Structures are given as structure tokens and as C-alpha cells.
Amino acid sequence: MSITSDQFKAGMRRLAASVCVITVQNKDGARNGLTATAVCSMSNNPPTLLCALNKSSNSFPAIQKAGIFGVNVLGPNHHGVAQRFSSSLPGDEKFQIGEWNTIETGAPLLKTAVVAFDCRVSAMFEVATHVVLIGEIVGLELGDDAAPLLYGDGNYGAFTIREALAAAGVS
């Protein structure tokens, strides 16, 4: 059985995922970034994560060239950040919202992120329209205990473990 692109998209809209902003800063100081939901842990030894980026993104060539990237897990109050980084604004203009710093690699990290991972590219491979980046985590900053911002069925939302347990009748 073969599925259509529309069927695939309809099915994937029901897969809620954390909203992240993937960022990069090149040696010349130029910054860029994009909003992504295809991010997950890969290994704890060494600490590694993976993310999938569309090859047509204007951020991908910058990450490929720099060999570094940041993964900023957004919280419920970061709708504006998510929307700005999913826009077609030029790279540096995206960073005019939020406060940014760096740790190890120079990748921009959002100071108010739920968690921000500083990564070096350890592998990269193409799959259809996307590139899968494997990043070795060389630093991280934990934010407060805010719930991550989620995206599902075309909408933003959030939940906490306490809310989920309460909804299930567990105390």
C-alpha cells in the first residue's frame, strides 16, 4: 500500500513533538536558525542527539560549514520565538527576539530555553528532502522546570507531568 503526501502530512500532524530552535553562528559572526520538531536523544555515551533539517533551509549550509549547532528546547512562553525562526526573515533578524549567549562552540543558545544543547556535528547524512545531523553534545544549560512547548495538529500547547498524572487520576 502506498500513501500520498497528504495522507502522510495528516498522520504526522497527530504526532506531537517538542518545539526546538536549531541555531548556528559562523566564524564571521553571521547567525542563522530555524524551528524544528524532529529532534531526539541518541546516546548518552558520548552524549549525542539527532535532528532532521530540510536541505532547502537557508540554515543548513551555515551548519554544514560551521560544523556546530545549538538545540534550544522552547517553553510555553516561546510562541513568538518559534514563529520568528520558522519565518523567512534573514538570519540575524531572527535573533532580535529573546536573549542569547554561547557556551563552548559559539552556537547561539536561548537564555530562557527549557534546555539548550551546544553541539558539534559528528555525522551528517541525506535522507530524501532532509539531512539528519548527529550532534555530540559538548555543553548544555538547564532552564527552569517549565514544560516544553509542543506542536501537534497545527497548534502549540504544553503539558506538565503533574497535569498528565492528574488527568489520569494518579496522585
ROSE-4610 file (N, C-alpha, C; in Angstrom, 1 decimal, always signed):
// ROSE-4610
residu = [M/M/M/S/S/S/I/I/I/T/T/T/S/S/S/D/D/D/Q/Q/Q/F/F/F/K/K/K/A/A/A/G/G/G/M/M/M/R/R/R/R/R/R/L/L/L/A/A/A/A/A/A/S/S/S/V/V/V/C/C/C/V/V/V/I/I/I/T/T/T/V/V/V/Q/Q/Q/N/N/N/K/K/K/D/D/D/G/G/G/A/A/A/R/R/R/N/N/N/G/G/G/L/L/L/T/T/T/A/A/A/T/T/T/A/A/A/V/V/V/C/C/C/S/S/S/M/M/M/S/S/S/N/N/N/N/N/N/P/P/P/P/P/P/T/T/T/L/L/L/L/L/L/C/C/C/A/A/A/L/L/L/N/N/N/K/K/K/S/S/S/S/S/S/N/N/N/S/S/S/F/F/F/P/P/P/A/A/A/I/I/I/Q/Q/Q/K/K/K/A/A/A/G/G/G/I/I/I/F/F/F/G/G/G/V/V/V/N/N/N/V/V/V/L/L/L/G/G/G/P/P/P/N/N/N/H/H/H/H/H/H/G/G/G/V/V/V/A/A/A/Q/Q/Q/R/R/R/F/F/F/S/S/S/S/S/S/S/S/S/L/L/L/P/P/P/G/G/G/D/D/D/E/E/E/K/K/K/F/F/F/Q/Q/Q/I/I/I/G/G/G/E/E/E/W/W/W/N/N/N/T/T/T/I/I/I/E/E/E/T/T/T/G/G/G/A/A/A/P/P/P/L/L/L/L/L/L/K/K/K/T/T/T/A/A/A/V/V/V/V/V/V/A/A/A/F/F/F/D/D/D/C/C/C/R/R/R/V/V/V/S/S/S/A/A/A/M/M/M/F/F/F/E/E/E/V/V/V/A/A/A/T/T/T/H/H/H/V/V/V/V/V/V/L/L/L/I/I/I/G/G/G/E/E/E/I/I/I/V/V/V/G/G/G/L/L/L/E/E/E/L/L/L/G/G/G/D/D/D/D/D/D/A/A/A/A/A/A/P/P/P/L/L/L/L/L/L/Y/Y/Y/G/G/G/D/D/D/G/G/G/N/N/N/Y/Y/Y/G/G/G/A/A/A/F/F/F/T/T/T/I/I/I/R/R/R/E/E/E/A/A/A/L/L/L/A/A/A/A/A/A/A/A/A/G/G/G/V/V/V/S/S/S]
num = [1/1/1/2/2/2/3/3/3/4/4/4/5/5/5/6/6/6/7/7/7/8/8/8/9/9/9/10/10/10/11/11/11/12/12/12/13/13/13/14/14/14/15/15/15/16/16/16/17/17/17/18/18/18/19/19/19/20/20/20/21/21/21/22/22/22/23/23/23/24/24/24/25/25/25/26/26/26/27/27/27/28/28/28/29/29/29/30/30/30/31/31/31/32/32/32/33/33/33/34/34/34/35/35/35/36/36/36/37/37/37/38/38/38/39/39/39/40/40/40/41/41/41/42/42/42/43/43/43/44/44/44/45/45/45/46/46/46/47/47/47/48/48/48/49/49/49/50/50/50/51/51/51/52/52/52/53/53/53/54/54/54/55/55/55/56/56/56/57/57/57/58/58/58/59/59/59/60/60/60/61/61/61/62/62/62/63/63/63/64/64/64/65/65/65/66/66/66/67/67/67/68/68/68/69/69/69/70/70/70/71/71/71/72/72/72/73/73/73/74/74/74/75/75/75/76/76/76/77/77/77/78/78/78/79/79/79/80/80/80/81/81/81/82/82/82/83/83/83/84/84/84/85/85/85/86/86/86/87/87/87/88/88/88/89/89/89/90/90/90/91/91/91/92/92/92/93/93/93/94/94/94/95/95/95/96/96/96/97/97/97/98/98/98/99/99/99/100/100/100/101/101/101/102/102/102/103/103/103/104/104/104/105/105/105/106/106/106/107/107/107/108/108/108/109/109/109/110/110/110/111/111/111/112/112/112/113/113/113/114/114/114/115/115/115/116/116/116/117/117/117/118/118/118/119/119/119/120/120/120/121/121/121/122/122/122/123/123/123/124/124/124/125/125/125/126/126/126/127/127/127/128/128/128/129/129/129/130/130/130/131/131/131/132/132/132/133/133/133/134/134/134/135/135/135/136/136/136/137/137/137/138/138/138/139/139/139/140/140/140/141/141/141/142/142/142/143/143/143/144/144/144/145/145/145/146/146/146/147/147/147/148/148/148/149/149/149/150/150/150/151/151/151/152/152/152/153/153/153/154/154/154/155/155/155/156/156/156/157/157/157/158/158/158/159/159/159/160/160/160/161/161/161/162/162/162/163/163/163/164/164/164/165/165/165/166/166/166/167/167/167/168/168/168/169/169/169/170/170/170/171/171/171]
x = [+0.8/+0.0/+0.9/+0.6/+1.3/+0.5/+1.1/+0.3/+0.7/-0.2/+0.0/+0.7/+1.3/+1.9/+0.9/-0.3/-1.4/-1.7/-1.8/-2.0/-0.9/+0.3/+1.5/+1.4/+1.1/+1.1/+0.0/-1.2/-2.3/-2.0/-1.3/-0.9/+0.2/+1.2/+2.2/+1.7/+0.6/+0.1/-0.4/-0.7/-1.2/+0.0/+1.2/+2.4/+2.9/+2.5/+3.0/+4.5/+5.2/+6.6/+7.1/+8.2/+8.7/+9.2/+9.0/+9.4/+10.8/+11.7/+13.1/+13.5/+14.5/+15.1/+16.5/+16.9/+18.3/+19.0/+20.2/+20.9/+22.4/+22.9/+24.4/+24.9/+26.2/+27.0/+28.3/+28.5/+29.8/+30.9/+32.1/+33.3/+33.3/+32.5/+32.4/+31.4/+30.7/+29.7/+28.3/+28.1/+26.7/+26.0/+24.8/+23.9/+22.7/+22.2/+21.0/+20.4/+19.1/+18.4/+17.1/+16.5/+15.2/+14.4/+13.1/+12.3/+12.2/+12.3/+12.3/+11.6/+10.9/+10.3/+11.0/+11.8/+12.5/+13.8/+13.7/+14.9/+14.7/+15.7/+15.6/+17.0/+17.0/+18.2/+18.7/+20.0/+20.5/+21.3/+22.2/+23.1/+23.6/+23.8/+24.4/+25.9/+26.5/+27.9/+28.5/+29.0/+29.0/+27.6/+27.3/+26.0/+25.8/+24.8/+24.5/+23.1/+22.7/+21.3/+21.3/+20.1/+20.0/+18.8/+19.0/+17.9/+17.8/+16.7/+16.5/+16.1/+16.8/+16.6/+16.3/+15.4/+15.2/+16.4/+16.9/+18.0/+17.9/+16.6/+16.4/+16.4/+16.5/+16.6/+17.8/+17.7/+18.9/+19.8/+19.4/+20.3/+21.2/+20.8/+21.6/+23.0/+23.2/+24.5/+25.4/+24.9/+25.6/+26.1/+25.2/+25.5/+26.6/+26.4/+27.3/+28.7/+28.8/+30.1/+30.7/+29.9/+30.4/+30.8/+30.0/+30.3/+29.8/+29.0/+28.4/+26.9/+26.2/+24.8/+24.3/+23.3/+22.7/+21.2/+20.8/+19.4/+18.8/+17.8/+17.1/+15.7/+15.4/+14.1/+13.2/+12.2/+11.3/+10.3/+9.9/+8.9/+7.6/+6.5/+5.2/+5.1/+6.1/+6.0/+6.9/+7.3/+8.2/+7.5/+6.1/+5.4/+6.1/+6.4/+7.0/+8.3/+9.1/+10.4/+10.2/+9.3/+9.1/+8.6/+7.7/+7.2/+8.2/+9.0/+10.1/+11.1/+11.5/+12.5/+11.9/+10.6/+10.0/+9.7/+10.0/+9.8/+10.9/+10.7/+11.7/+12.6/+12.6/+13.5/+14.9/+15.8/+17.2/+17.7/+18.8/+19.4/+19.4/+20.2/+20.4/+19.1/+18.2/+16.9/+16.1/+16.3/+15.5/+15.9/+17.1/+17.7/+17.3/+16.4/+16.0/+14.9/+14.6/+13.7/+14.4/+14.3/+15.0/+16.4/+16.9/+18.3/+19.2/+20.3/+21.2/+22.6/+23.1/+24.5/+25.2/+26.4/+27.1/+27.8/+28.1/+28.9/+30.2/+30.3/+31.6/+31.8/+30.9/+31.2/+30.9/+30.2/+29.8/+28.4/+27.7/+26.3/+25.4/+24.5/+23.7/+22.7/+22.6/+21.7/+20.8/+19.5/+18.5/+18.5/+18.8/+18.9/+17.7/+16.5/+15.3/+14.8/+15.6/+15.1/+14.9/+14.1/+13.9/+15.2/+15.9/+17.2/+17.8/+19.1/+19.8/+21.1/+21.2/+22.3/+23.3/+24.6/+25.6/+26.3/+26.3/+26.7/+27.7/+28.6/+29.5/+28.9/+28.9/+28.4/+29.4/+28.9/+29.7/+29.4/+28.2/+27.9/+26.7/+26.6/+25.5/+25.2/+24.0/+23.6/+22.3/+22.1/+20.9/+19.9/+18.6/+17.5/+16.4/+16.2/+15.1/+15.3/+14.4/+14.4/+15.2/+15.6/+16.2/+17.7/+18.3/+19.6/+19.5/+20.0/+20.0/+21.4/+21.3/+22.5/+22.7/+23.8/+24.2/+25.1/+24.7/+25.5/+26.0/+27.3/+27.8/+27.6/+27.0/+26.7/+27.9/+28.4/+29.6/+29.3/+28.1/+27.7/+26.2/+25.6/+24.2/+23.9/+22.8/+22.2/+20.8/+20.5/+19.2/+18.5/+17.3/+16.5/+15.7/+14.6/+13.7/+13.0/+12.1/+11.4/+10.1/+10.1/+9.0/+8.8/+7.5/+7.2/+7.7/+8.0/+8.4/+7.2/+7.4/+6.4/+6.2/+4.9/+4.6/+3.9/+4.0/+3.3/+2.7/+1.4/+0.6/-0.7/-1.1/-2.3/-2.4/-1.2/-1.2/-1.3/-1.2/-1.3/-0.2/+0.1/+1.1/+0.3/+1.0/+0.4/+1.5/+1.2/+2.2/+1.5/+2.2/+1.7/+2.8/+2.4/+3.4/+3.1/+4.0/+3.8/+2.7/+2.7/+1.7/+0.3/+0.1/-1.2/-1.6/-0.6/-0.9/-1.3/-0.6/-1.0/-2.3/-2.6/-3.9/-5.0/-4.8/-5.8/-6.1/-5.1/-5.2/-5.7/-5.9/-6.4/-5.4/-4.1/-3.0/-2.5/-2.3/-1.7/-0.3]
y = [-1.2/+0.0/+1.2/+2.1/+3.4/+4.5/+5.4/+6.6/+7.8/+8.8/+10.1/+11.0/+12.1/+13.1/+13.7/+13.9/+14.5/+13.6/+12.2/+11.3/+11.3/+11.3/+11.4/+12.6/+13.8/+15.0/+14.9/+14.4/+14.3/+13.4/+12.3/+11.4/+12.0/+12.7/+13.3/+14.5/+15.2/+16.2/+15.7/+14.4/+13.8/+13.4/+13.6/+13.2/+14.5/+14.7/+15.9/+15.8/+16.9/+16.9/+18.2/+18.1/+19.4/+20.3/+21.6/+22.6/+23.1/+23.1/+23.5/+24.5/+25.3/+26.2/+25.7/+25.4/+25.0/+26.2/+26.5/+27.7/+27.5/+28.5/+28.4/+29.8/+29.9/+31.1/+30.7/+31.3/+31.0/+31.9/+31.5/+32.2/+33.7/+34.1/+35.5/+36.2/+35.5/+36.1/+36.1/+35.6/+35.5/+34.4/+34.8/+33.8/+33.4/+32.2/+31.7/+30.7/+30.3/+29.3/+29.0/+27.9/+27.5/+26.8/+26.7/+26.0/+24.5/+23.6/+22.2/+21.4/+20.3/+19.3/+18.0/+17.8/+16.5/+16.4/+16.3/+16.3/+15.2/+14.4/+13.4/+13.0/+12.4/+11.9/+10.6/+10.4/+9.3/+8.4/+8.9/+8.1/+9.0/+8.3/+9.0/+8.9/+8.0/+7.8/+7.6/+8.7/+10.1/+10.7/+11.8/+12.4/+12.9/+12.4/+12.7/+12.8/+13.7/+13.9/+13.9/+13.8/+13.9/+14.9/+15.5/+16.4/+16.3/+16.4/+16.4/+17.8/+18.3/+19.6/+19.5/+20.3/+20.3/+20.9/+20.2/+20.6/+22.0/+22.4/+23.7/+24.8/+24.5/+25.6/+26.4/+27.7/+28.6/+28.4/+27.7/+27.5/+26.3/+25.3/+24.1/+24.4/+25.2/+25.4/+26.0/+26.9/+27.5/+26.5/+25.5/+24.5/+23.6/+23.2/+22.4/+23.0/+24.3/+25.0/+25.1/+25.5/+25.7/+24.5/+23.4/+22.1/+22.1/+23.1/+23.2/+23.6/+23.4/+23.9/+23.9/+24.7/+24.7/+24.2/+23.4/+23.0/+23.6/+24.5/+25.2/+24.7/+24.0/+23.4/+24.6/+24.9/+26.0/+25.7/+26.7/+26.5/+27.1/+27.0/+27.5/+29.0/+29.8/+31.2/+31.6/+30.7/+31.0/+30.9/+31.1/+31.0/+32.0/+33.2/+34.2/+33.8/+33.1/+32.6/+31.6/+30.6/+29.6/+30.1/+31.1/+31.6/+32.5/+33.2/+34.0/+33.2/+32.0/+31.2/+30.3/+30.2/+29.5/+30.4/+31.7/+32.7/+32.7/+33.5/+33.7/+34.9/+35.4/+36.5/+36.1/+37.1/+36.8/+36.4/+35.6/+35.0/+35.9/+37.0/+37.8/+38.4/+38.7/+39.3/+38.4/+37.1/+36.1/+36.3/+36.7/+36.8/+38.0/+38.9/+40.1/+39.9/+38.6/+38.2/+37.3/+37.5/+36.6/+37.1/+36.6/+36.9/+35.6/+35.8/+34.8/+34.8/+33.6/+33.5/+32.3/+32.0/+30.9/+30.1/+28.9/+28.1/+27.8/+26.7/+26.1/+26.4/+26.1/+26.1/+27.5/+28.4/+29.6/+29.6/+28.5/+28.4/+29.2/+30.0/+30.8/+29.9/+30.2/+29.5/+30.5/+30.1/+31.0/+30.9/+32.0/+32.0/+31.5/+31.6/+31.2/+29.8/+29.1/+27.8/+26.8/+25.9/+24.8/+24.1/+23.8/+23.3/+23.7/+24.0/+24.4/+23.5/+22.8/+21.9/+22.5/+22.5/+23.0/+21.8/+21.7/+20.5/+20.7/+19.7/+19.7/+18.6/+18.8/+17.9/+16.7/+15.5/+14.3/+13.4/+13.6/+12.9/+13.6/+13.4/+14.1/+13.2/+12.9/+12.2/+12.6/+12.4/+12.9/+11.7/+12.1/+11.2/+12.0/+11.7/+12.3/+13.9/+14.6/+16.1/+16.6/+15.8/+16.2/+15.8/+16.4/+16.0/+15.6/+14.5/+14.1/+14.5/+15.3/+15.8/+15.0/+14.5/+13.8/+14.8/+15.2/+16.2/+15.6/+15.7/+15.4/+16.6/+16.4/+17.5/+17.8/+19.0/+19.4/+20.4/+20.8/+21.6/+21.7/+22.1/+22.3/+23.2/+23.9/+24.8/+24.4/+24.0/+23.7/+25.0/+25.2/+26.3/+25.9/+26.7/+26.3/+25.0/+24.6/+23.4/+23.5/+24.5/+24.7/+23.5/+23.3/+22.2/+22.6/+21.7/+22.1/+22.5/+23.4/+23.7/+22.6/+22.2/+21.1/+21.6/+20.9/+21.2/+20.0/+20.0/+18.9/+19.4/+18.8/+19.1/+20.6/+21.2/+22.6/+23.6/+23.2/+24.1/+23.9/+24.9/+24.9/+24.5/+23.8/+23.5/+23.1/+22.7/+22.3/+21.4/+20.6/+19.9/+19.6/+19.4/+19.0/+17.6/+16.9/+15.6/+15.6/+16.6/+16.7/+16.7/+17.6/+17.7/+16.4/+15.7/+14.4/+13.4/+13.3/+12.3/+12.7/+13.9/+14.4/+14.0/+14.2/+13.8/+12.3/+11.5/+10.1/+9.6/+10.5/+10.1/+9.6/+9.9/+9.4/+10.6/+10.4/+11.5/+11.2]
z = [+0.0/+0.0/+0.0/-0.9/-0.9/-0.4/+0.3/+0.9/+0.1/+0.1/-0.6/+0.4/-0.2/+0.6/+1.6/+1.2/+2.0/+3.2/+2.9/+4.0/+5.0/+4.5/+5.4/+6.3/+5.7/+6.5/+7.5/+7.1/+8.1/+9.2/+9.0/+10.0/+10.9/+10.4/+11.2/+12.0/+11.6/+12.4/+13.8/+13.8/+15.1/+16.0/+15.5/+16.3/+17.0/+18.2/+18.9/+19.2/+19.1/+19.3/+20.0/+20.7/+21.3/+20.2/+20.5/+19.5/+19.9/+19.0/+19.2/+18.1/+18.5/+17.5/+17.4/+16.2/+15.8/+15.4/+16.0/+15.7/+15.3/+14.6/+14.3/+14.2/+14.5/+14.2/+13.6/+12.4/+11.7/+12.2/+11.8/+12.3/+11.9/+10.9/+10.5/+11.4/+12.3/+13.2/+12.7/+11.5/+10.9/+11.7/+12.1/+12.8/+11.9/+12.1/+11.5/+12.3/+12.0/+12.7/+12.1/+12.6/+12.2/+13.3/+13.2/+14.1/+13.6/+14.5/+14.2/+15.3/+14.8/+15.8/+15.7/+14.7/+14.5/+15.2/+16.6/+17.4/+18.5/+18.7/+19.7/+20.3/+21.4/+22.0/+21.2/+21.2/+20.5/+21.4/+22.2/+23.0/+24.2/+25.3/+26.5/+26.6/+25.8/+25.8/+24.5/+23.8/+24.3/+24.2/+25.0/+24.9/+23.4/+22.8/+21.4/+21.1/+20.2/+19.8/+18.3/+17.7/+16.3/+15.9/+14.8/+14.3/+12.8/+12.3/+10.8/+10.3/+9.3/+8.8/+7.3/+6.8/+5.3/+4.6/+3.6/+2.9/+2.2/+2.0/+1.3/+2.4/+3.6/+4.7/+4.4/+4.6/+4.5/+5.7/+6.7/+7.9/+7.6/+6.8/+6.7/+6.1/+5.1/+4.6/+5.7/+6.5/+7.6/+8.6/+9.0/+9.9/+9.3/+8.0/+7.3/+7.3/+7.1/+7.0/+8.4/+9.4/+10.7/+11.5/+11.2/+12.0/+13.4/+13.7/+15.1/+15.0/+16.1/+16.1/+17.6/+17.8/+19.1/+19.0/+20.0/+20.0/+21.2/+21.0/+22.1/+22.2/+23.3/+23.5/+24.1/+23.4/+23.8/+24.8/+25.6/+26.6/+26.2/+27.0/+26.6/+26.3/+26.8/+26.6/+25.3/+24.6/+23.4/+22.1/+22.0/+20.7/+19.7/+20.2/+19.3/+18.7/+19.5/+19.1/+18.0/+18.3/+17.3/+16.0/+16.0/+14.8/+14.1/+14.8/+14.2/+13.4/+14.1/+13.5/+12.4/+12.3/+11.2/+10.0/+10.1/+9.1/+8.1/+7.0/+6.0/+6.3/+7.5/+7.8/+7.6/+7.3/+7.2/+8.6/+8.6/+9.8/+11.0/+11.0/+12.2/+12.7/+11.8/+12.2/+13.1/+12.9/+13.7/+15.2/+15.5/+16.9/+17.6/+17.0/+17.6/+18.7/+18.9/+20.0/+20.9/+22.2/+23.2/+23.5/+24.5/+24.9/+24.6/+24.0/+23.5/+24.2/+24.4/+24.8/+24.1/+24.5/+24.0/+25.1/+24.9/+25.9/+25.4/+24.6/+24.1/+22.6/+21.8/+20.3/+19.7/+20.3/+19.7/+19.1/+19.2/+18.7/+19.6/+19.1/+19.9/+20.7/+22.0/+22.9/+23.6/+23.6/+24.2/+25.7/+26.4/+27.8/+28.6/+28.0/+28.7/+28.2/+27.4/+26.9/+28.1/+27.9/+28.9/+29.1/+28.0/+28.0/+26.6/+26.7/+25.4/+25.3/+24.2/+23.9/+23.0/+23.3/+22.4/+21.8/+20.4/+19.7/+18.7/+18.5/+17.3/+16.4/+15.1/+14.2/+14.2/+14.4/+14.4/+13.2/+12.6/+11.4/+10.7/+9.4/+8.7/+7.5/+7.2/+6.0/+5.5/+4.2/+3.5/+3.4/+3.6/+3.5/+2.8/+1.6/+0.8/+0.8/+1.3/+1.3/+2.5/+3.4/+4.6/+4.8/+5.8/+6.2/+7.7/+8.1/+9.5/+10.1/+11.1/+11.8/+13.1/+13.3/+14.6/+15.3/+16.5/+17.2/+18.5/+18.7/+20.1/+21.0/+22.1/+23.0/+23.8/+23.7/+24.4/+25.5/+25.6/+26.7/+26.8/+27.9/+28.0/+29.1/+29.0/+30.1/+30.3/+31.6/+32.0/+32.4/+31.9/+32.3/+33.6/+33.8/+34.9/+34.6/+35.5/+35.3/+34.4/+33.5/+32.6/+31.7/+31.4/+30.4/+29.0/+28.2/+26.8/+26.0/+25.1/+24.1/+23.1/+22.9/+22.0/+20.8/+19.7/+18.4/+17.9/+17.7/+17.2/+16.6/+15.5/+14.8/+14.4/+14.1/+13.7/+14.8/+16.1/+17.2/+18.2/+18.9/+20.0/+21.3/+22.2/+23.5/+24.4/+25.7/+26.7/+27.7/+28.4/+29.5/+30.5/+31.7/+32.7/+33.2/+33.7/+34.2/+35.3/+36.1/+37.2/+36.6/+35.5/+34.8/+34.2/+33.6/+32.9/+34.0/+35.1/+36.1/+36.7/+36.9/+37.5/+36.5/+35.2/+34.2/+34.2/+34.6/+34.6/+35.9/+36.9/+38.2/+39.1/+38.8/+39.7/+40.5/+41.8/+42.6/+43.0]
